Amino acid sequence: MTGNSTPESTPAQTPSGGSSGDKAARRIVHHTGKTSLWLRLRRRLMRLLGDVLFTWTTCRINANHTERLPRTGPVVMIFNHVTGLDPIFAGIAIRDRDNVPIGKIELVKNLFHRLLLAMWGVILIRRGEMDMTALRRCLAVLESDDFLSIAPEGTRSFGGLREPKDGFVMLAARSNAVIVPCGVAGALELPKNVRRLRRTPITVNYGRPLRLKGKISRQQYHDVADELMYQIAMLIPAELRGLYSDLSKATMTYIEYADAGAPQSAAEPAPSSART
């Protein structure tokens, strides 16, 4: 549903003017903190619609390790983004809390996308600058009982994982949020299979929750983001790993596991395909 982005970590003010797309985006208000009952109800209805369109009909979704999704506290979920449906599949197992994704502001140029974004309450971001309004909304989500989900690369990456933006590290550092990596695979085959009236296997893998080690400086954000991209790479097939294909280079200098599970190798293998 969304092409995701992250707030840039170089301060700048959002311009007071803007295009018609900007004005449309400002009308998409995300209720944070005490989220309105009406917004919660809309999201429930949209989840039901998603189940009808995907879970029960066009897809066979295999969501693994859903027990790793925290039930309380601030959470930033990061996922790989290949298709426009990946943000939906990444949040498919989040049921007892709302999942609030970040999307690029350009999406409002499409009337259908604008309607969906408004219905769900997606946070829209102007890429390439510090969007202070979006930043405040992101932090408000992390102070509430909702997930904040982000594609660290800032847009779809068809050739595999690539270098991330580091704004999501700033959000986690400011809010002391737990970071949950998520890997999605299989959605590229969905259009072809729909035409053939076949259900598409979709694999969603949730990694162990992570947290930052102590105080992280601005100069370390990029290195932290790289470490977290390897955590996503562990959860997806080799052909989707891109720049992060060599899992032997994965480190945990700035991050650590936030759960009480047994230690595991940094190069935990992912399934070789998206089929279930």
Residue frames relative to the residue before (quaternion, step in Angstrom):
aa qw qx qy qz dx dy dz
M 1.0000 0.0000 0.0000 0.0000 0.00 0.00 0.00
T 0.8145 0.1760 -0.0931 0.5450 3.57 0.93 -0.74
G 0.2937 -0.6663 0.6402 0.2446 3.50 -1.29 0.47
N 0.2469 -0.8550 0.4419 0.1131 3.54 -0.13 1.28
S 0.0924 -0.7580 0.6443 0.0422 3.49 -1.35 0.46
T 0.2749 -0.7337 0.5850 0.2097 3.53 -1.30 0.00
P 0.5750 -0.5842 0.4191 0.3905 3.59 -1.09 0.55
E 0.4308 -0.6631 0.5364 0.2948 3.56 -0.97 0.78
S 0.4000 -0.7547 0.4753 0.2108 3.57 -1.02 0.76
T 0.5453 0.5570 -0.4313 0.4543 3.59 1.21 0.40
P 0.4168 -0.7471 0.4416 0.2705 3.62 -0.40 1.14
A 0.1951 0.7263 -0.6458 0.1317 3.48 -1.17 0.83
Q 0.4537 -0.6912 0.4890 0.2781 3.55 -1.09 0.58
T 0.4654 -0.6565 0.5161 0.2933 3.53 -1.12 0.69
P 0.4809 -0.6846 0.4542 0.3061 3.60 -0.79 0.90
S 0.5006 -0.6807 0.4513 0.2870 3.55 -1.06 0.78
G 0.6568 0.4848 -0.3096 0.4875 3.57 1.18 -0.51
G 0.0852 0.8268 -0.5559 0.0063 3.55 -1.05 -0.67
S 0.6009 -0.5706 0.4336 0.3540 3.50 -1.32 0.33
S 0.6957 -0.4302 0.3448 0.4606 3.54 -1.31 -0.01
G 0.6027 0.5534 -0.3573 0.4503 3.58 1.15 -0.62
D 0.6303 0.5259 -0.3294 0.4664 3.58 1.03 -0.80
K 0.6635 0.5028 -0.3119 0.4579 3.57 0.92 -0.89
A 0.6322 0.5176 -0.3307 0.4723 3.57 1.04 -0.73
A 0.6464 0.5284 -0.3213 0.4469 3.55 1.00 -0.82
R 0.6509 0.5244 -0.3290 0.4394 3.57 1.01 -0.77
R 0.6338 0.5203 -0.3399 0.4605 3.57 1.21 -0.40
I 0.6001 0.5166 -0.3672 0.4881 3.58 1.26 -0.20
V 0.0475 -0.8400 0.5399 -0.0253 3.55 0.02 1.30
H 0.2181 -0.7595 0.6001 0.1244 3.55 -0.83 1.02
H 0.2803 -0.7626 0.5625 0.1534 3.57 -0.65 1.12
T 0.0380 -0.8132 0.5806 -0.0125 3.57 -0.45 1.17
G 0.6873 0.4247 -0.3419 0.4800 3.53 -1.27 0.17
K 0.7986 -0.0851 0.1218 0.5832 3.55 -0.47 -1.23
T 0.1758 -0.8268 0.5281 0.0813 3.54 0.25 1.29
S 0.5178 -0.6754 0.4304 0.3009 3.56 -0.88 0.99
L 0.5829 -0.5851 0.4434 0.3483 3.53 -1.16 0.68
W 0.6272 0.5463 -0.3348 0.4428 3.58 1.04 -0.77
L 0.6554 0.4965 -0.3145 0.4743 3.59 0.98 -0.80
R 0.6245 0.5272 -0.3345 0.4692 3.59 0.99 -0.81
L 0.6605 0.5087 -0.3047 0.4606 3.58 0.97 -0.88
R 0.6317 0.5277 -0.3342 0.4591 3.59 0.97 -0.82
R 0.6661 0.5020 -0.3065 0.4587 3.57 0.95 -0.86
R 0.6160 0.5348 -0.3472 0.4626 3.59 1.04 -0.68
L 0.6623 0.5029 -0.2995 0.4677 3.55 0.97 -0.89
M 0.6647 0.4939 -0.3047 0.4705 3.58 1.02 -0.78
R 0.5951 0.5372 -0.3663 0.4723 3.61 1.10 -0.58
L 0.6418 0.5188 -0.3169 0.4674 3.55 1.00 -0.87
L 0.6422 0.5093 -0.3183 0.4764 3.57 0.99 -0.82
G 0.6411 0.5247 -0.3161 0.4624 3.59 1.02 -0.80
D 0.6288 0.5243 -0.3324 0.4682 3.56 1.04 -0.76
V 0.6567 0.5109 -0.3115 0.4590 3.57 0.96 -0.87
L 0.7286 0.4549 -0.2457 0.4493 3.57 0.86 -0.99
F 0.8150 0.2596 -0.1007 0.5082 3.57 0.98 -0.82
T 0.7502 0.4369 -0.2572 0.4245 3.60 0.42 -1.21
W 0.7906 0.3534 -0.1703 0.4702 3.56 0.84 -0.96
T 0.7918 0.3333 -0.1563 0.4874 3.60 1.10 -0.43
T 0.8478 0.2394 -0.1152 0.4590 3.61 0.24 -1.23
C 0.7859 0.2883 -0.1391 0.5290 3.62 1.16 -0.46
R 0.2137 -0.6804 0.6713 0.2018 3.51 -1.43 0.29
I 0.0929 -0.8427 0.5303 0.0068 3.54 -0.09 1.30
N 0.1121 -0.7771 0.6189 0.0228 3.53 -0.81 1.12
A 0.0427 -0.8090 0.5856 -0.0259 3.58 -0.24 1.28
N 0.1439 -0.8300 0.5385 0.0217 3.56 -0.53 1.26
H 0.8520 0.1366 -0.1342 0.4873 3.55 -1.16 0.81
T 0.1477 0.8114 -0.5474 0.1422 3.56 0.88 0.93
E 0.5461 0.6159 -0.3985 0.4044 3.59 1.21 -0.34
R 0.6043 0.5729 -0.3501 0.4290 3.59 1.24 -0.29
L 0.5464 0.6033 -0.4034 0.4180 3.60 1.26 -0.11
P 0.3923 -0.7438 0.4823 0.2453 3.64 -0.48 1.13
R 0.3863 -0.7325 0.5208 0.2074 3.56 -1.06 0.76
T 0.7840 0.1580 -0.0934 0.5930 3.58 1.22 -0.39
G 0.7246 0.4600 -0.3170 0.4035 3.52 -1.32 0.23
P 0.6324 -0.5476 0.3883 0.3866 3.60 -1.24 0.38
V 0.0219 -0.8053 0.5911 -0.0413 3.57 -0.89 0.99
V 0.1120 -0.7309 0.6691 0.0752 3.53 -1.06 0.89
M 0.1194 -0.7828 0.6076 0.0613 3.58 -0.67 1.09
I 0.1179 -0.7929 0.5969 0.0342 3.57 -0.82 1.04
F 0.0034 -0.8230 0.5652 -0.0566 3.58 -0.89 0.91
N 0.5298 -0.5911 0.4961 0.3520 3.55 -1.29 0.35
H 0.1831 -0.8107 0.5544 0.0423 3.56 -1.01 0.83
V 0.0275 0.8158 -0.5730 0.0738 3.56 -0.24 1.32
T 0.7935 0.1480 -0.0665 0.5865 3.58 0.99 -0.84
G 0.6513 -0.5343 0.3773 0.3847 3.55 -1.29 0.31
L 0.6599 0.5133 -0.3068 0.4550 3.59 1.22 -0.33
D 0.4726 0.7112 -0.4303 0.2926 3.60 1.21 -0.30
P 0.6276 0.5234 -0.3713 0.4407 3.67 0.93 -0.64
I 0.6300 0.5200 -0.3329 0.4711 3.58 1.11 -0.67
F 0.6882 0.4765 -0.2884 0.4648 3.58 0.85 -0.96
A 0.6127 0.5604 -0.3558 0.4291 3.62 1.02 -0.72
G 0.7662 0.3564 -0.1918 0.4990 3.58 1.02 -0.76
I 0.3458 0.7968 -0.4550 0.1962 3.57 1.30 0.10
A 0.7334 0.4228 -0.2373 0.4765 3.62 1.06 -0.68
I 0.5488 0.5921 -0.4090 0.4253 3.61 1.25 -0.02
R 0.0366 0.8499 -0.5166 0.0973 3.56 -0.18 1.31
D 0.7531 0.3906 -0.2299 0.4770 3.59 0.92 -0.80
R 0.7212 0.2508 -0.2217 0.6064 3.57 1.34 0.14
D 0.4790 -0.6469 0.4916 0.3324 3.59 -1.16 0.41
N 0.2683 -0.7369 0.6019 0.1507 3.54 -1.18 0.70
V 0.1025 -0.8111 0.5755 0.0213 3.59 -0.54 1.17
P 0.1750 -0.8132 0.5465 0.0969 3.61 -0.38 1.17
I 0.3727 -0.6641 0.5958 0.2550 3.51 -1.39 0.32
G 0.0252 -0.8085 0.5879 -0.0071 3.59 -0.94 0.88
K 0.5528 -0.6024 0.4568 0.3506 3.55 -1.19 0.51
I 0.5740 -0.6439 0.3941 0.3173 3.54 -1.00 0.86
E 0.5626 0.6290 -0.3832 0.3755 3.58 1.16 -0.53
L 0.5426 0.6498 -0.3954 0.3565 3.60 1.17 -0.42
V 0.6262 0.5707 -0.3527 0.3973 3.60 1.09 -0.57
K 0.4983 0.6503 -0.4384 0.3697 3.59 1.22 -0.13
N 0.6685 0.4273 -0.2787 0.5412 3.56 1.23 -0.48
L 0.4639 -0.7234 0.4364 0.2664 3.58 -0.59 1.17
F 0.6507 0.5155 -0.3212 0.4557 3.59 0.97 -0.82
H 0.6484 0.5037 -0.3106 0.4789 3.57 0.96 -0.88
R 0.6341 0.5454 -0.3335 0.4349 3.57 0.95 -0.89
L 0.6479 0.5190 -0.3146 0.4603 3.58 0.99 -0.83
L 0.6736 0.4940 -0.2992 0.4613 3.59 0.89 -0.94
L 0.6476 0.5265 -0.3135 0.4529 3.58 0.98 -0.89
A 0.6684 0.4960 -0.2951 0.4692 3.56 0.98 -0.88
M 0.6428 0.5363 -0.3274 0.4381 3.57 0.98 -0.84
W 0.7399 0.4094 -0.2362 0.4788 3.59 0.93 -0.88
G 0.3893 -0.7114 0.4954 0.3113 3.58 1.04 -0.71
V 0.1695 0.8071 -0.5386 0.1729 3.56 0.97 0.94
I 0.3898 -0.6901 0.5555 0.2513 3.58 -1.10 0.70
L 0.1855 -0.8028 0.5618 0.0737 3.57 -0.66 1.13
I 0.1442 -0.8124 0.5647 0.0179 3.54 -0.94 0.98
R 0.3480 -0.6823 0.6018 0.2260 3.52 -1.15 0.73
R 0.3167 -0.7785 0.5138 0.1724 3.56 -0.48 1.18
G 0.7679 0.3758 -0.2769 0.4387 3.54 -1.19 0.65
E 0.7641 0.2188 -0.1644 0.5842 3.58 1.25 0.11
M 0.5197 -0.5920 0.4911 0.3719 3.54 -1.29 0.16
D 0.1518 -0.7828 0.6015 0.0493 3.55 -0.39 1.27
M 0.2809 -0.8201 0.4749 0.1514 3.56 -0.04 1.31
T 0.6209 0.5387 -0.3500 0.4492 3.59 1.04 -0.73
A 0.6752 0.4801 -0.2918 0.4779 3.57 0.89 -0.92
L 0.6222 0.5483 -0.3397 0.4437 3.59 1.02 -0.78
R 0.6609 0.4962 -0.3105 0.4697 3.58 0.92 -0.88
R 0.6540 0.5088 -0.3207 0.4588 3.58 0.98 -0.76
C 0.6236 0.5332 -0.3377 0.4613 3.57 1.04 -0.77
L 0.6810 0.4800 -0.2901 0.4709 3.57 0.88 -0.92
A 0.6230 0.5326 -0.3428 0.4590 3.60 1.09 -0.66
V 0.6112 0.5339 -0.3469 0.4702 3.59 1.05 -0.71
L 0.6904 0.4849 -0.2775 0.4596 3.56 0.92 -0.93
E 0.6410 0.4884 -0.3244 0.4953 3.59 1.23 -0.34
S 0.6472 0.4955 -0.3118 0.4882 3.56 1.26 -0.32
D 0.6326 -0.5373 0.3948 0.3941 3.58 -1.21 -0.42
D 0.5281 0.6414 -0.3970 0.3899 3.58 1.18 0.56
F 0.4866 -0.5942 0.5464 0.3341 3.54 -1.37 0.29
L 0.1796 -0.7099 0.6610 0.1639 3.54 -1.30 0.47
S 0.0791 -0.8262 0.5572 0.0273 3.62 -0.57 1.08
I 0.0635 -0.8114 0.5768 -0.0694 3.52 -0.91 1.08
A 0.2538 -0.6914 0.6487 0.1918 3.54 -1.17 0.71
P 0.3853 -0.7873 0.4231 0.2297 3.63 -0.19 1.23
E 0.6342 0.5536 -0.3429 0.4168 3.60 1.10 -0.61
G 0.4781 -0.7122 0.4067 0.3142 3.59 1.23 -0.28
T 0.7885 0.0252 -0.0200 0.6142 3.58 1.24 -0.18
R 0.6661 -0.4830 0.3595 0.4402 3.57 -1.26 0.02
S 0.1251 -0.7872 0.6019 0.0487 3.57 -1.05 0.79
F 0.2207 -0.8329 0.4980 0.0973 3.54 -0.11 1.32
G 0.7176 0.4559 -0.2587 0.4587 3.60 1.11 -0.57
G 0.7049 -0.3997 0.2673 0.5215 3.59 1.21 0.32
L 0.7272 -0.4337 0.3005 0.4392 3.54 -1.31 0.23
R 0.0501 -0.7835 0.6188 0.0269 3.54 -1.09 0.75
E 0.7681 -0.3889 0.2399 0.4486 3.55 -1.32 0.11
P 0.3421 -0.7778 0.4926 0.1882 3.60 -0.79 0.98
K 0.4762 -0.5361 0.5806 0.3857 3.48 -1.43 0.07
D 0.3608 -0.7706 0.4822 0.2086 3.61 -1.03 0.59
G 0.3559 0.7666 -0.4783 0.2385 3.60 1.23 0.20
F 0.6233 0.5555 -0.3532 0.4221 3.59 1.06 -0.66
V 0.5879 0.5540 -0.3734 0.4561 3.59 1.16 -0.51
M 0.6215 0.5367 -0.3325 0.4639 3.56 1.04 -0.80
L 0.6515 0.5145 -0.3206 0.4561 3.60 0.94 -0.86
A 0.6652 0.4933 -0.3044 0.4706 3.58 0.94 -0.87
A 0.6578 0.5151 -0.3139 0.4511 3.58 0.98 -0.83
R 0.6889 0.4913 -0.2859 0.4498 3.58 0.92 -0.87
S 0.7675 0.3697 -0.1840 0.4903 3.56 1.03 -0.78
N 0.3457 -0.7391 0.4928 0.3023 3.59 1.29 -0.24
A 0.2678 0.8043 -0.4852 0.2142 3.55 1.11 0.76
V 0.4582 -0.6023 0.5749 0.3110 3.50 -1.33 0.46
I 0.2413 -0.7678 0.5802 0.1247 3.58 -1.05 0.80
V 0.1021 -0.7960 0.5960 0.0268 3.57 -0.73 1.10
P 0.2463 -0.7647 0.5736 0.1597 3.64 -0.58 1.07
C 0.0745 -0.7884 0.6105 0.0134 3.54 -1.12 0.73
G 0.1375 -0.7877 0.5967 0.0676 3.56 -0.99 0.86
V 0.1020 -0.7959 0.5965 0.0176 3.56 -0.83 1.06
A 0.0666 0.7969 -0.5965 0.0685 3.59 -0.92 0.89
G 0.6881 0.5115 -0.3605 0.3674 3.55 -1.16 0.66
A 0.5836 0.6433 -0.3707 0.3289 3.60 1.11 -0.57
L 0.5437 0.6277 -0.4070 0.3804 3.61 1.14 -0.42
E 0.6858 0.4907 -0.2782 0.4599 3.58 1.13 -0.62
L 0.4677 0.7296 -0.4220 0.2661 3.59 1.23 -0.28
P 0.6781 0.4852 -0.3397 0.4352 3.70 0.69 -0.86
K 0.6588 0.5058 -0.3112 0.4618 3.59 0.94 -0.88
N 0.6947 0.4808 -0.2837 0.4536 3.58 0.89 -0.89
V 0.5988 0.5516 -0.3659 0.4509 3.60 1.09 -0.63
R 0.6525 0.5111 -0.3164 0.4615 3.58 0.97 -0.83
R 0.7197 0.4106 -0.2405 0.5056 3.57 1.13 -0.61
L 0.4294 -0.7233 0.4325 0.3248 3.57 1.36 0.14
R 0.4718 0.6364 -0.4599 0.4011 3.55 1.02 0.92
R 0.4399 -0.6654 0.5302 0.2874 3.55 -1.13 0.63
T 0.3316 -0.7632 0.5313 0.1590 3.56 -0.99 0.88
P 0.3655 -0.7112 0.5493 0.2428 3.62 -0.81 0.94
I 0.0484 -0.7760 0.6288 -0.0033 3.57 -0.84 1.04
T 0.1421 -0.7869 0.5961 0.0722 3.58 -0.82 0.99
V 0.0437 -0.7705 0.6359 -0.0021 3.55 -0.91 1.02
N 0.0587 -0.8070 0.5875 -0.0090 3.57 -0.57 1.19
Y 0.1795 -0.7729 0.6010 0.0958 3.56 -0.84 1.00
G 0.3167 -0.7616 0.5393 0.1697 3.55 -0.84 1.00
R 0.6641 -0.4802 0.3753 0.4330 3.54 -1.30 0.14
P 0.5199 -0.6417 0.4542 0.3341 3.60 -0.96 0.79
L 0.1788 -0.7922 0.5815 0.0475 3.53 -1.06 0.88
R 0.1015 -0.7639 0.6285 0.1054 3.53 -1.31 0.27
L 0.5642 -0.5896 0.4561 0.3550 3.52 -1.26 0.42
K 0.4185 -0.6922 0.5273 0.2600 3.55 -1.11 0.72
G 0.8513 -0.1030 0.0462 0.5123 3.55 -0.43 1.21
K 0.7451 -0.3655 0.3019 0.4691 3.54 -1.24 -0.52
I 0.1798 -0.7861 0.5876 0.0659 3.55 -0.81 1.09
S 0.3334 -0.7496 0.5374 0.1953 3.59 -0.82 0.99
R 0.6642 -0.4994 0.3780 0.4082 3.55 -1.27 0.39
Q 0.6499 0.5367 -0.3139 0.4371 3.59 1.00 -0.77
Q 0.6876 0.4816 -0.2755 0.4684 3.60 1.21 -0.45
Y 0.4249 0.7410 -0.4508 0.2591 3.61 1.24 -0.25
H 0.6700 0.5109 -0.3162 0.4360 3.59 0.86 -0.91
D 0.6605 0.4993 -0.3081 0.4685 3.60 0.96 -0.85
V 0.6250 0.5257 -0.3344 0.4703 3.57 1.05 -0.75
A 0.6507 0.5235 -0.3125 0.4526 3.58 0.93 -0.93
D 0.6334 0.5307 -0.3253 0.4597 3.58 1.02 -0.79
E 0.6460 0.5151 -0.3226 0.4618 3.59 0.94 -0.86
L 0.6880 0.4814 -0.2857 0.4618 3.57 0.97 -0.83
M 0.5921 0.5535 -0.3727 0.4518 3.60 1.13 -0.52
Y 0.6164 0.5225 -0.3467 0.4762 3.60 1.07 -0.64
Q 0.6118 0.5453 -0.3539 0.4507 3.59 1.07 -0.63
I 0.6329 0.4897 -0.3254 0.5038 3.59 1.11 -0.64
A 0.6375 0.5589 -0.3274 0.4172 3.57 0.94 -0.92
M 0.6213 0.5613 -0.3392 0.4289 3.58 1.06 -0.69
L 0.7226 0.4748 -0.2211 0.4512 3.56 1.19 -0.58
I 0.7161 0.4041 -0.2370 0.5175 3.59 1.27 -0.02
P 0.6373 -0.5309 0.3809 0.4084 3.61 -1.18 0.39
A 0.6782 -0.5346 0.3317 0.3798 3.55 -1.18 0.64
E 0.6689 0.5291 -0.3132 0.4178 3.59 0.97 -0.80
L 0.6888 0.4599 -0.2846 0.4828 3.61 1.22 -0.24
R 0.5428 0.6819 -0.3775 0.3128 3.60 1.24 -0.18
G 0.2234 -0.8322 0.4903 0.1308 3.61 1.17 -0.36
L 0.8506 -0.0271 0.0554 0.5221 3.57 -0.79 -1.09
Y 0.7261 0.4185 -0.2219 0.4984 3.58 1.19 -0.46
S 0.2511 0.8153 -0.4847 0.1929 3.57 1.14 0.67
D 0.6974 0.4423 -0.2727 0.4937 3.60 1.05 -0.71
L 0.1979 -0.8327 0.5088 0.0927 3.56 0.05 1.30
S 0.5350 0.6196 -0.4144 0.3976 3.59 1.22 -0.24
K 0.6392 0.5246 -0.3192 0.4628 3.59 1.25 -0.32
A 0.4568 0.6919 -0.4479 0.3348 3.59 1.27 -0.07
T 0.0496 -0.7918 0.6087 -0.0055 3.56 -0.95 0.94
M 0.1927 -0.7504 0.6146 0.1482 3.55 -1.32 0.21
T 0.1116 0.8237 -0.5393 0.1349 3.53 0.74 1.12
Y 0.8040 0.2785 -0.1070 0.5144 3.55 0.98 -0.91
I 0.7345 0.3489 -0.2094 0.5432 3.58 1.28 -0.14
E 0.0651 -0.7780 0.6233 0.0433 3.54 -1.27 0.42
Y 0.5819 -0.5773 0.4299 0.3786 3.56 -1.21 0.40
A 0.3403 -0.7693 0.5149 0.1648 3.54 -0.96 0.96
D 0.6395 0.5058 -0.3403 0.4684 3.60 1.22 -0.24
A 0.5427 -0.6332 0.4529 0.3154 3.54 -1.31 0.08
G 0.3522 0.7673 -0.4758 0.2464 3.58 1.23 0.38
A 0.6530 -0.5018 0.3877 0.4141 3.53 -1.31 0.21
P 0.5945 -0.5722 0.4101 0.3885 3.60 -1.08 0.60
Q 0.0813 -0.7846 0.6128 0.0477 3.54 -1.14 0.67
S 0.6185 -0.5515 0.4077 0.3836 3.54 -1.22 0.45
A 0.5408 -0.6175 0.4604 0.3381 3.55 -1.11 0.67
A 0.7258 0.3945 -0.2302 0.5143 3.57 1.18 -0.50
E 0.0809 0.8116 -0.5681 0.1095 3.56 0.83 1.04
P 0.4004 -0.7605 0.4497 0.2430 3.62 -0.55 1.08
A 0.2974 -0.7137 0.6040 0.1932 3.55 -1.22 0.61
P 0.6503 -0.4936 0.3755 0.4388 3.59 -1.21 0.31
S 0.5028 -0.6778 0.4504 0.2914 3.58 -1.06 0.71
S 0.7827 0.1281 -0.1098 0.5991 3.56 1.24 -0.18
A 0.5618 -0.6163 0.4425 0.3297 3.53 -1.33 0.23
R 0.5283 0.6607 -0.4096 0.3416 3.60 1.20 -0.07
T 0.3280 -0.7444 0.5564 0.1694 3.50 -1.14 0.79
